[in-house]
Amino acid sequence: MNRHDPRLVTVKLVRGMPNLRTRPAERRITAWIRAAQRRDSRIVHYSIQSNRLHLIVEAEDGASLASGMKGLLCRIARGLKRWWRRKGALFAGRFHDRAPRSMRQLCNALVFVLNNHHKCDRQYAPEACDETHSCASGRSFDGWEYRPRQLGAGTTEAIVA
């Protein structure tokens, strides 16, 4: 692993935790992600789901990835438990990471993480996310190729350049 190899990282909450896809939770988590940027590891893109986080992370090596994720997850756990007034474990085990083995897998991972803001409008409560609170970093991504791709049944989706 080197600093040019992005990783798709997933971390799940334990059962029974409140929904992460609310405006206050999204604001807090986004701020913690920004604050967790380090020289040897950084979160490039993120998607906040109701009970999990998906992250695209770049790190110098495996130790930097583990250290950076530990710092981020501790920050998120302490903050959310304080806000929710809860005790005990917040995350269900350690994070899961996967390295895309081809450019196609990397593109699919980016599309998966960056397009997750569309799920806000379709699957979750309308008050959960809007134009300014998208629950994903896709709205700020500047690498879109604005040629829609047909998904079937008349639906389209922007694709990564």
C-alpha positions as CSV (number, residue, x, y, z in Angstrom):
1,M,0.0,0.0,0.0
2,N,1.3,3.5,-0.8
3,R,-0.2,7.0,-0.7
4,H,-1.5,6.8,-4.2
5,D,-3.7,3.8,-3.4
6,P,-7.2,4.8,-2.3
7,R,-9.1,2.6,0.0
8,L,-12.9,2.2,0.3
9,V,-13.5,2.1,4.1
10,T,-16.9,1.2,5.7
11,V,-17.7,1.4,9.4
12,K,-21.1,0.4,10.8
13,L,-22.9,1.5,14.0
14,V,-24.2,-1.0,16.5
15,R,-27.9,-1.7,16.4
16,G,-30.3,0.7,18.1
17,M,-28.3,3.9,17.4
18,P,-30.1,7.0,16.1
19,N,-30.1,7.8,12.4
20,L,-26.9,9.5,11.1
21,R,-28.8,11.0,8.2
22,T,-30.1,14.1,10.0
23,R,-28.9,17.6,9.5
24,P,-27.3,18.0,13.0
25,A,-25.5,14.6,12.7
26,E,-24.4,15.4,9.2
27,R,-23.0,18.7,10.2
28,R,-21.1,17.2,13.1
29,I,-19.7,14.2,11.2
30,T,-18.6,16.4,8.3
31,A,-16.8,18.8,10.7
32,W,-15.1,15.8,12.4
33,I,-14.0,14.4,9.0
34,R,-12.5,17.8,8.1
35,A,-10.7,18.0,11.4
36,A,-9.3,14.5,11.0
37,Q,-7.2,15.3,7.9
38,R,-3.6,14.5,8.5
39,R,-0.4,14.6,6.5
40,D,-0.1,10.8,6.3
41,S,-3.8,10.0,5.8
42,R,-6.8,11.9,4.5
43,I,-10.5,11.3,3.8
44,V,-11.0,12.2,0.2
45,H,-14.7,11.6,0.0
46,Y,-17.5,10.4,2.3
47,S,-21.1,9.2,2.4
48,I,-23.2,9.2,5.5
49,Q,-25.8,6.4,5.6
50,S,-28.4,5.9,8.3
51,N,-26.3,3.4,10.2
52,R,-22.8,3.5,8.5
53,L,-20.2,5.6,6.9
54,H,-18.5,5.0,3.6
55,L,-15.2,6.7,3.1
56,I,-12.6,7.0,0.3
57,V,-9.3,7.3,2.2
58,E,-5.7,7.8,1.0
59,A,-2.9,6.9,3.4
60,E,0.9,6.6,3.3
61,D,0.8,3.0,4.5
62,G,-1.3,0.5,6.5
63,A,-0.1,2.0,9.8
64,S,-1.1,5.5,8.7
65,L,-4.5,4.2,7.6
66,A,-5.1,2.5,10.9
67,S,-3.9,5.4,13.0
68,G,-6.0,7.9,10.9
69,M,-9.1,5.8,11.1
70,K,-8.7,5.3,14.9
71,G,-8.4,9.0,15.4
72,L,-11.5,9.8,13.3
73,L,-13.6,7.1,14.7
74,C,-12.7,8.0,18.3
75,R,-13.6,11.6,17.6
76,I,-16.9,10.6,16.0
77,A,-17.7,8.1,18.8
78,R,-16.9,10.6,21.6
79,G,-18.9,13.4,20.0
80,L,-22.0,11.4,19.1
81,K,-22.2,9.6,22.4
82,R,-22.0,13.0,24.2
83,W,-24.6,14.4,21.9
84,W,-26.9,11.4,22.2
85,R,-26.2,10.9,25.9
86,R,-25.3,7.3,25.4
87,K,-22.6,5.0,26.8
88,G,-21.0,1.9,25.5
89,A,-19.8,0.9,22.0
90,L,-20.9,3.0,19.1
91,F,-19.3,1.1,16.2
92,A,-19.9,-2.6,15.5
93,G,-16.3,-3.8,15.4
94,R,-13.4,-2.2,13.5
95,F,-13.6,-0.6,10.2
96,H,-13.6,-2.6,7.0
97,D,-11.3,-1.5,4.2
98,R,-10.9,-2.6,0.6
99,A,-8.4,-1.6,-2.1
100,P,-9.8,-1.3,-5.6
101,R,-7.7,-3.6,-7.8
102,S,-8.5,-1.9,-11.1
103,M,-9.5,1.5,-12.4
104,R,-13.0,0.1,-13.0
105,Q,-13.3,-0.9,-9.3
106,L,-12.0,2.5,-8.3
107,C,-14.5,4.3,-10.5
108,N,-17.3,2.1,-9.2
109,A,-16.3,2.9,-5.6
110,L,-16.2,6.7,-6.4
111,V,-19.6,6.6,-8.0
112,F,-21.0,4.6,-5.1
113,V,-19.7,7.1,-2.5
114,L,-20.3,10.3,-4.5
115,N,-23.8,9.5,-5.7
116,N,-25.1,8.4,-2.4
117,H,-26.7,11.9,-1.9
118,H,-29.4,10.8,-4.4
119,K,-30.5,8.2,-1.9
120,C,-31.4,10.9,0.5
121,D,-34.2,12.1,-1.7
122,R,-35.5,8.7,-2.6
123,Q,-35.2,6.5,0.4
124,Y,-35.1,8.7,3.5
125,A,-37.2,11.3,5.1
126,P,-37.2,14.5,3.0
127,E,-36.1,16.6,5.9
128,A,-32.9,14.5,6.3
129,C,-30.9,16.1,3.5
130,D,-31.3,18.9,1.0
131,E,-29.1,20.9,-1.4
132,T,-26.8,22.2,1.4
133,H,-26.8,19.0,3.6
134,S,-26.3,16.2,1.1
135,C,-25.0,13.5,3.5
136,A,-22.2,12.9,0.9
137,S,-19.3,14.8,-0.5
138,G,-20.6,14.3,-4.1
139,R,-22.0,17.8,-4.4
140,S,-18.6,19.3,-3.9
141,F,-16.8,16.9,-6.3
142,D,-15.5,18.8,-9.4
143,G,-14.6,15.8,-11.5
144,W,-18.1,15.0,-12.9
145,E,-18.5,14.3,-16.5
146,Y,-21.9,15.8,-17.1
147,R,-22.9,13.2,-19.7
148,P,-25.8,11.3,-18.1
149,R,-25.7,7.5,-18.2
150,Q,-28.9,5.6,-18.8
151,L,-29.7,3.4,-15.9
152,G,-32.9,1.9,-17.3
153,A,-36.6,2.9,-17.2
154,G,-35.7,6.5,-18.1
155,T,-33.5,7.3,-15.2
156,T,-30.1,8.9,-15.6
157,E,-27.1,9.5,-13.3
158,A,-24.0,11.6,-13.7
159,I,-20.8,9.6,-14.0
160,V,-17.2,10.2,-12.9
161,A,-14.9,11.5,-15.6
